[in-house]
Amino acid sequence: MNVFGLISGGKDSIYNIIQCIKNGHKLIAVGHLSPERSEGDYEIDSYMYQSVGSELCSSIAECLDVPYIERKIKGKPINKELSYNETKDDEVEDLFELIKEAKLKFPEINAVSSGAILSKYQKNRVENICERLNLNSLAYLWELDQPTLLNQMIEEGMESILIKVCVIGLDKIDLMKSLKDMKNKLMKLKKEYGINVCGEGGEYETMTLDCPIYKKKIVIDEFEVICHSKDIYSPVYYSVLKKWHLEDKIK
Protein backbone atom coordinates (compact mmCIF):
# COMPACT_ATOMS: atom_id res chain seq x y z
CA MET A 1 0.00 0.00 0.00
CA ASN A 2 0.94 3.67 -0.37
CA VAL A 3 1.28 5.12 3.10
CA PHE A 4 0.80 8.49 4.72
CA GLY A 5 2.76 8.44 7.98
CA LEU A 6 1.48 10.32 11.01
CA ILE A 7 4.50 11.51 12.96
CA SER A 8 5.00 13.10 16.34
CA GLY A 9 8.74 12.65 15.98
CA GLY A 10 8.68 10.09 18.77
CA LYS A 11 9.88 6.50 18.63
CA ASP A 12 6.48 4.85 18.10
CA SER A 13 5.34 6.80 15.05
CA ILE A 14 8.73 6.39 13.37
CA TYR A 15 9.11 2.71 14.27
CA ASN A 16 5.66 1.94 12.87
CA ILE A 17 6.73 3.50 9.56
CA ILE A 18 9.75 1.19 9.64
CA GLN A 19 7.37 -1.76 10.06
CA CYS A 20 5.24 -0.53 7.16
CA ILE A 21 8.29 -0.50 4.90
CA LYS A 22 9.39 -3.94 6.16
CA ASN A 23 5.94 -5.25 5.21
CA GLY A 24 6.32 -4.04 1.64
CA HIS A 25 4.43 -0.76 1.79
CA LYS A 26 5.72 2.52 0.34
CA LEU A 27 5.98 5.74 2.34
CA ILE A 28 4.56 8.58 0.23
CA ALA A 29 4.51 11.48 2.69
CA VAL A 30 4.36 12.27 6.41
CA GLY A 31 2.21 14.67 8.37
CA HIS A 32 2.10 16.33 11.76
CA LEU A 33 -0.35 18.36 13.81
CA SER A 34 1.43 21.15 15.64
CA PRO A 35 -0.01 23.11 18.56
CA GLU A 36 -1.14 26.71 18.52
CA ARG A 37 1.26 28.08 21.11
CA SER A 38 1.37 31.27 23.08
CA GLU A 39 4.77 32.75 23.87
CA GLY A 40 6.77 30.36 26.03
CA ASP A 41 4.04 27.70 26.12
CA TYR A 42 5.30 24.44 24.63
CA GLU A 43 2.86 21.96 26.19
CA ILE A 44 -0.83 21.68 25.34
CA ASP A 45 -3.69 19.74 26.91
CA SER A 46 -4.37 17.03 24.32
CA TYR A 47 -5.72 13.50 24.61
CA MET A 48 -4.38 12.67 21.14
CA TYR A 49 -1.19 14.46 20.24
CA GLN A 50 2.37 14.87 21.45
CA SER A 51 3.24 18.56 21.40
CA VAL A 52 6.74 18.57 22.90
CA GLY A 53 9.36 18.37 20.16
CA SER A 54 6.90 19.43 17.47
CA GLU A 55 9.46 21.88 16.11
CA LEU A 56 11.61 19.00 14.81
CA CYS A 57 9.00 17.26 12.63
CA SER A 58 9.75 19.07 9.38
CA SER A 59 13.41 18.10 9.80
CA ILE A 60 12.37 14.49 10.35
CA ALA A 61 10.52 14.58 7.03
CA GLU A 62 13.73 15.83 5.44
CA CYS A 63 15.62 12.93 7.03
CA LEU A 64 13.01 10.54 5.61
CA ASP A 65 13.27 12.31 2.23
CA VAL A 66 9.51 12.55 1.74
CA PRO A 67 7.03 15.46 1.46
CA TYR A 68 5.75 16.98 4.69
CA ILE A 69 2.28 18.30 5.55
CA GLU A 70 1.58 20.23 8.73
CA ARG A 71 -1.60 21.70 10.17
CA LYS A 72 -2.32 23.50 13.42
CA ILE A 73 -4.41 21.94 16.19
CA LYS A 74 -7.46 24.17 16.50
CA GLY A 75 -9.92 21.83 18.25
CA LYS A 76 -10.18 20.60 21.82
CA PRO A 77 -10.83 17.12 23.27
CA ILE A 78 -14.63 17.44 23.30
CA ASN A 79 -15.74 13.85 22.68
CA LYS A 80 -13.91 11.89 25.40
CA GLU A 81 -15.78 8.62 24.99
CA LEU A 82 -13.74 5.53 24.11
CA SER A 83 -15.52 5.24 20.78
CA TYR A 84 -15.64 8.24 18.47
CA ASN A 85 -18.15 9.76 16.10
CA GLU A 86 -17.59 12.94 14.11
CA THR A 87 -17.75 15.84 16.59
CA LYS A 88 -17.64 19.52 15.65
CA ASP A 89 -14.59 21.42 16.98
CA ASP A 90 -13.02 18.26 18.41
CA GLU A 91 -9.24 17.97 18.05
CA VAL A 92 -9.75 14.72 16.13
CA GLU A 93 -11.30 16.71 13.28
CA ASP A 94 -7.95 18.47 12.83
CA LEU A 95 -6.47 15.04 12.11
CA PHE A 96 -9.27 14.38 9.64
CA GLU A 97 -8.39 17.58 7.78
CA LEU A 98 -4.68 16.71 7.78
CA ILE A 99 -5.26 13.26 6.29
CA LYS A 100 -7.85 14.62 3.87
CA GLU A 101 -5.29 17.16 2.65
CA ALA A 102 -2.70 14.42 2.21
CA LYS A 103 -5.13 12.35 0.16
CA LEU A 104 -5.93 15.33 -2.08
CA LYS A 105 -2.25 16.11 -2.65
CA PHE A 106 -1.27 12.47 -3.11
CA PRO A 107 -4.28 10.53 -4.50
CA GLU A 108 -2.29 7.29 -4.54
CA ILE A 109 -2.32 7.18 -0.72
CA ASN A 110 -4.52 4.33 0.52
CA ALA A 111 -3.20 3.73 4.05
CA VAL A 112 -2.27 5.63 7.20
CA SER A 113 0.54 4.69 9.61
CA SER A 114 0.22 5.46 13.32
CA GLY A 115 2.25 4.43 16.36
CA ALA A 116 -0.55 3.27 18.65
CA ILE A 117 0.55 0.60 21.13
CA LEU A 118 -2.04 0.42 23.89
CA SER A 119 -4.40 3.39 23.65
CA LYS A 120 -7.76 2.25 22.27
CA TYR A 121 -8.85 5.87 22.58
CA GLN A 122 -6.27 6.97 20.00
CA LYS A 123 -6.51 3.89 17.78
CA ASN A 124 -10.32 4.16 17.55
CA ARG A 125 -10.05 7.76 16.41
CA VAL A 126 -7.48 7.06 13.70
CA GLU A 127 -9.62 4.16 12.47
CA ASN A 128 -12.73 6.36 12.45
CA ILE A 129 -10.97 8.87 10.20
CA CYS A 130 -9.59 6.16 7.92
CA GLU A 131 -13.07 4.69 7.52
CA ARG A 132 -14.50 8.11 6.65
CA LEU A 133 -11.79 8.66 4.03
CA ASN A 134 -11.78 5.07 2.72
CA LEU A 135 -8.22 4.39 3.87
CA ASN A 136 -6.54 1.48 5.65
CA SER A 137 -5.14 1.93 9.16
CA LEU A 138 -1.72 0.36 9.73
CA ALA A 139 -0.76 -0.01 13.40
CA TYR A 140 1.88 -2.73 13.57
CA LEU A 141 2.82 -1.97 17.19
CA TRP A 142 -0.67 -2.53 18.53
CA GLU A 143 -0.73 -4.52 21.78
CA LEU A 144 2.83 -5.79 21.38
CA ASP A 145 4.66 -6.73 24.57
CA GLN A 146 6.27 -3.45 25.60
CA PRO A 147 9.60 -4.74 27.03
CA THR A 148 10.08 -6.80 23.87
CA LEU A 149 9.18 -3.83 21.69
CA LEU A 150 11.57 -1.53 23.54
CA ASN A 151 14.38 -4.05 23.06
CA GLN A 152 13.59 -4.34 19.35
CA MET A 153 13.69 -0.59 18.88
CA ILE A 154 17.09 -0.35 20.55
CA GLU A 155 18.54 -3.37 18.73
CA GLU A 156 17.36 -2.08 15.35
CA GLY A 157 19.09 1.27 15.74
CA MET A 158 16.34 3.63 16.90
CA GLU A 159 18.26 6.59 18.33
CA SER A 160 15.43 8.22 20.25
CA ILE A 161 15.94 10.50 23.25
CA LEU A 162 13.59 11.36 26.11
CA ILE A 163 12.27 14.91 25.79
CA LYS A 164 9.50 14.74 28.41
CA VAL A 165 9.13 12.85 31.70
CA CYS A 166 5.87 12.51 33.59
CA VAL A 167 5.93 9.42 35.82
CA ILE A 168 7.24 8.34 39.19
CA GLY A 169 10.95 7.55 39.08
CA LEU A 170 11.84 9.78 36.13
CA ASP A 171 13.18 13.32 36.57
CA LYS A 172 14.84 16.12 34.63
CA ILE A 173 18.21 14.33 34.77
CA ASP A 174 16.73 11.74 32.40
CA LEU A 175 15.92 14.25 29.65
CA MET A 176 17.97 13.98 26.43
CA LYS A 177 19.12 10.46 27.31
CA SER A 178 18.72 7.71 24.73
CA LEU A 179 16.42 4.70 24.95
CA LYS A 180 19.54 2.53 25.16
CA ASP A 181 20.87 4.50 28.13
CA MET A 182 17.45 4.48 29.82
CA LYS A 183 16.52 0.85 29.21
CA ASN A 184 17.67 -0.60 32.54
CA LYS A 185 16.07 2.23 34.53
CA LEU A 186 12.77 1.86 32.67
CA MET A 187 12.74 -1.89 33.27
CA LYS A 188 13.46 -1.32 36.97
CA LEU A 189 10.60 1.20 37.23
CA LYS A 190 8.27 -1.27 35.56
CA LYS A 191 9.15 -3.86 38.20
CA GLU A 192 8.88 -1.41 41.12
CA TYR A 193 5.90 0.73 40.08
CA GLY A 194 4.33 -0.96 37.06
CA ILE A 195 5.10 1.83 34.59
CA ASN A 196 4.74 1.29 30.86
CA VAL A 197 8.32 0.90 29.62
CA CYS A 198 7.32 2.33 26.22
CA GLY A 199 5.83 5.41 27.87
CA GLU A 200 2.21 4.69 26.98
CA GLY A 201 -0.17 7.19 28.53
CA GLY A 202 2.36 10.03 28.31
CA GLU A 203 4.66 8.68 31.03
CA TYR A 204 7.54 9.88 28.89
CA GLU A 205 7.88 11.15 25.34
CA THR A 206 10.72 10.89 22.86
CA MET A 207 12.23 12.39 19.74
CA THR A 208 13.92 10.24 17.10
CA LEU A 209 17.24 11.68 15.97
CA ASP A 210 18.27 8.75 13.79
CA CYS A 211 17.03 5.34 12.64
CA PRO A 212 17.66 2.89 9.78
CA ILE A 213 15.32 4.66 7.33
CA TYR A 214 16.69 8.19 7.87
CA LYS A 215 18.84 9.51 5.03
CA LYS A 216 20.39 12.04 7.43
CA LYS A 217 20.58 12.27 11.21
CA ILE A 218 19.60 15.09 13.54
CA VAL A 219 22.10 16.64 15.96
CA ILE A 220 20.77 18.82 18.78
CA ASP A 221 22.90 21.94 19.33
CA GLU A 222 20.90 23.76 22.00
CA PHE A 223 17.96 22.96 24.29
CA GLU A 224 16.24 24.30 27.36
CA VAL A 225 14.67 22.31 30.20
CA ILE A 226 11.23 23.49 31.36
CA CYS A 227 9.50 22.49 34.61
CA HIS A 228 5.81 22.03 33.86
CA SER A 229 4.83 20.63 37.28
CA LYS A 230 6.72 20.09 40.54
CA ASP A 231 4.56 17.20 41.73
CA ILE A 232 6.42 15.46 44.55
CA TYR A 233 5.91 11.95 43.12
CA SER A 234 5.98 12.51 39.37
CA PRO A 235 7.33 15.94 38.42
CA VAL A 236 6.83 16.92 34.79
CA TYR A 237 9.83 18.25 32.86
CA TYR A 238 10.36 18.64 29.14
CA SER A 239 13.02 19.87 26.75
CA VAL A 240 12.50 22.70 24.29
CA LEU A 241 14.75 22.07 21.30
CA LYS A 242 16.23 25.44 20.36
CA LYS A 243 18.82 24.68 17.68
CA TRP A 244 19.74 21.62 15.65
CA HIS A 245 21.27 20.62 12.35
CA LEU A 246 21.26 17.65 9.99
CA GLU A 247 24.35 15.59 9.25
CA ASP A 248 25.05 13.09 6.51
CA LYS A 249 25.25 9.53 7.81
CA ILE A 250 28.48 7.59 7.56
CA LYS A 251 27.96 4.66 5.22
C-alpha positions as CSV (number, residue, x, y, z in Angstrom):
1,M,0.0,0.0,0.0
2,N,0.9,3.7,-0.4
3,V,1.3,5.1,3.1
4,F,0.8,8.5,4.7
5,G,2.8,8.4,8.0
6,L,1.5,10.3,11.0
7,I,4.5,11.5,13.0
8,S,5.0,13.1,16.3
9,G,8.7,12.7,16.0
10,G,8.7,10.1,18.8
11,K,9.9,6.5,18.6
12,D,6.5,4.9,18.1
13,S,5.3,6.8,15.0
14,I,8.7,6.4,13.4
15,Y,9.1,2.7,14.3
16,N,5.7,1.9,12.9
17,I,6.7,3.5,9.6
18,I,9.8,1.2,9.6
19,Q,7.4,-1.8,10.1
20,C,5.2,-0.5,7.2
21,I,8.3,-0.5,4.9
22,K,9.4,-3.9,6.2
23,N,5.9,-5.2,5.2
24,G,6.3,-4.0,1.6
25,H,4.4,-0.8,1.8
26,K,5.7,2.5,0.3
27,L,6.0,5.7,2.3
28,I,4.6,8.6,0.2
29,A,4.5,11.5,2.7
30,V,4.4,12.3,6.4
31,G,2.2,14.7,8.4
32,H,2.1,16.3,11.8
33,L,-0.4,18.4,13.8
34,S,1.4,21.2,15.6
35,P,0.0,23.1,18.6
36,E,-1.1,26.7,18.5
37,R,1.3,28.1,21.1
38,S,1.4,31.3,23.1
39,E,4.8,32.7,23.9
40,G,6.8,30.4,26.0
41,D,4.0,27.7,26.1
42,Y,5.3,24.4,24.6
43,E,2.9,22.0,26.2
44,I,-0.8,21.7,25.3
45,D,-3.7,19.7,26.9
46,S,-4.4,17.0,24.3
47,Y,-5.7,13.5,24.6
48,M,-4.4,12.7,21.1
49,Y,-1.2,14.5,20.2
50,Q,2.4,14.9,21.5
51,S,3.2,18.6,21.4
52,V,6.7,18.6,22.9
53,G,9.4,18.4,20.2
54,S,6.9,19.4,17.5
55,E,9.5,21.9,16.1
56,L,11.6,19.0,14.8
57,C,9.0,17.3,12.6
58,S,9.7,19.1,9.4
59,S,13.4,18.1,9.8
60,I,12.4,14.5,10.4
61,A,10.5,14.6,7.0
62,E,13.7,15.8,5.4
63,C,15.6,12.9,7.0
64,L,13.0,10.5,5.6
65,D,13.3,12.3,2.2
66,V,9.5,12.5,1.7
67,P,7.0,15.5,1.5
68,Y,5.7,17.0,4.7
69,I,2.3,18.3,5.5
70,E,1.6,20.2,8.7
71,R,-1.6,21.7,10.2
72,K,-2.3,23.5,13.4
73,I,-4.4,21.9,16.2
74,K,-7.5,24.2,16.5
75,G,-9.9,21.8,18.2
76,K,-10.2,20.6,21.8
77,P,-10.8,17.1,23.3
78,I,-14.6,17.4,23.3
79,N,-15.7,13.8,22.7
80,K,-13.9,11.9,25.4
81,E,-15.8,8.6,25.0
82,L,-13.7,5.5,24.1
83,S,-15.5,5.2,20.8
84,Y,-15.6,8.2,18.5
85,N,-18.2,9.8,16.1
86,E,-17.6,12.9,14.1
87,T,-17.8,15.8,16.6
88,K,-17.6,19.5,15.7
89,D,-14.6,21.4,17.0
90,D,-13.0,18.3,18.4
91,E,-9.2,18.0,18.0
92,V,-9.8,14.7,16.1
93,E,-11.3,16.7,13.3
94,D,-8.0,18.5,12.8
95,L,-6.5,15.0,12.1
96,F,-9.3,14.4,9.6
97,E,-8.4,17.6,7.8
98,L,-4.7,16.7,7.8
99,I,-5.3,13.3,6.3
100,K,-7.9,14.6,3.9
101,E,-5.3,17.2,2.6
102,A,-2.7,14.4,2.2
103,K,-5.1,12.3,0.2
104,L,-5.9,15.3,-2.1
105,K,-2.3,16.1,-2.7
106,F,-1.3,12.5,-3.1
107,P,-4.3,10.5,-4.5
108,E,-2.3,7.3,-4.5
109,I,-2.3,7.2,-0.7
110,N,-4.5,4.3,0.5
111,A,-3.2,3.7,4.0
112,V,-2.3,5.6,7.2
113,S,0.5,4.7,9.6
114,S,0.2,5.5,13.3
115,G,2.2,4.4,16.4
116,A,-0.6,3.3,18.7
117,I,0.6,0.6,21.1
118,L,-2.0,0.4,23.9
119,S,-4.4,3.4,23.7
120,K,-7.8,2.3,22.3
121,Y,-8.8,5.9,22.6
122,Q,-6.3,7.0,20.0
123,K,-6.5,3.9,17.8
124,N,-10.3,4.2,17.6
125,R,-10.0,7.8,16.4
126,V,-7.5,7.1,13.7
127,E,-9.6,4.2,12.5
128,N,-12.7,6.4,12.4
129,I,-11.0,8.9,10.2
130,C,-9.6,6.2,7.9
131,E,-13.1,4.7,7.5
132,R,-14.5,8.1,6.7
133,L,-11.8,8.7,4.0
134,N,-11.8,5.1,2.7
135,L,-8.2,4.4,3.9
136,N,-6.5,1.5,5.7
137,S,-5.1,1.9,9.2
138,L,-1.7,0.4,9.7
139,A,-0.8,0.0,13.4
140,Y,1.9,-2.7,13.6
141,L,2.8,-2.0,17.2
142,W,-0.7,-2.5,18.5
143,E,-0.7,-4.5,21.8
144,L,2.8,-5.8,21.4
145,D,4.7,-6.7,24.6
146,Q,6.3,-3.5,25.6
147,P,9.6,-4.7,27.0
148,T,10.1,-6.8,23.9
149,L,9.2,-3.8,21.7
150,L,11.6,-1.5,23.5
151,N,14.4,-4.0,23.1
152,Q,13.6,-4.3,19.4
153,M,13.7,-0.6,18.9
154,I,17.1,-0.3,20.6
155,E,18.5,-3.4,18.7
156,E,17.4,-2.1,15.3
157,G,19.1,1.3,15.7
158,M,16.3,3.6,16.9
159,E,18.3,6.6,18.3
160,S,15.4,8.2,20.2
161,I,15.9,10.5,23.2
162,L,13.6,11.4,26.1
163,I,12.3,14.9,25.8
164,K,9.5,14.7,28.4
165,V,9.1,12.9,31.7
166,C,5.9,12.5,33.6
167,V,5.9,9.4,35.8
168,I,7.2,8.3,39.2
169,G,11.0,7.5,39.1
170,L,11.8,9.8,36.1
171,D,13.2,13.3,36.6
172,K,14.8,16.1,34.6
173,I,18.2,14.3,34.8
174,D,16.7,11.7,32.4
175,L,15.9,14.3,29.7
176,M,18.0,14.0,26.4
177,K,19.1,10.5,27.3
178,S,18.7,7.7,24.7
179,L,16.4,4.7,25.0
180,K,19.5,2.5,25.2
181,D,20.9,4.5,28.1
182,M,17.5,4.5,29.8
183,K,16.5,0.8,29.2
184,N,17.7,-0.6,32.5
185,K,16.1,2.2,34.5
186,L,12.8,1.9,32.7
187,M,12.7,-1.9,33.3
188,K,13.5,-1.3,37.0
189,L,10.6,1.2,37.2
190,K,8.3,-1.3,35.6
191,K,9.2,-3.9,38.2
192,E,8.9,-1.4,41.1
193,Y,5.9,0.7,40.1
194,G,4.3,-1.0,37.1
195,I,5.1,1.8,34.6
196,N,4.7,1.3,30.9
197,V,8.3,0.9,29.6
198,C,7.3,2.3,26.2
199,G,5.8,5.4,27.9
200,E,2.2,4.7,27.0
201,G,-0.2,7.2,28.5
202,G,2.4,10.0,28.3
203,E,4.7,8.7,31.0
204,Y,7.5,9.9,28.9
205,E,7.9,11.2,25.3
206,T,10.7,10.9,22.9
207,M,12.2,12.4,19.7
208,T,13.9,10.2,17.1
209,L,17.2,11.7,16.0
210,D,18.3,8.7,13.8
211,C,17.0,5.3,12.6
212,P,17.7,2.9,9.8
213,I,15.3,4.7,7.3
214,Y,16.7,8.2,7.9
215,K,18.8,9.5,5.0
216,K,20.4,12.0,7.4
217,K,20.6,12.3,11.2
218,I,19.6,15.1,13.5
219,V,22.1,16.6,16.0
220,I,20.8,18.8,18.8
221,D,22.9,21.9,19.3
222,E,20.9,23.8,22.0
223,F,18.0,23.0,24.3
224,E,16.2,24.3,27.4
225,V,14.7,22.3,30.2
226,I,11.2,23.5,31.4
227,C,9.5,22.5,34.6
228,H,5.8,22.0,33.9
229,S,4.8,20.6,37.3
230,K,6.7,20.1,40.5
231,D,4.6,17.2,41.7
232,I,6.4,15.5,44.6
233,Y,5.9,11.9,43.1
234,S,6.0,12.5,39.4
235,P,7.3,15.9,38.4
236,V,6.8,16.9,34.8
237,Y,9.8,18.2,32.9
238,Y,10.4,18.6,29.1
239,S,13.0,19.9,26.7
240,V,12.5,22.7,24.3
241,L,14.8,22.1,21.3
242,K,16.2,25.4,20.4
243,K,18.8,24.7,17.7
244,W,19.7,21.6,15.7
245,H,21.3,20.6,12.4
246,L,21.3,17.7,10.0
247,E,24.3,15.6,9.2
248,D,25.1,13.1,6.5
249,K,25.2,9.5,7.8
250,I,28.5,7.6,7.6
251,K,28.0,4.7,5.2
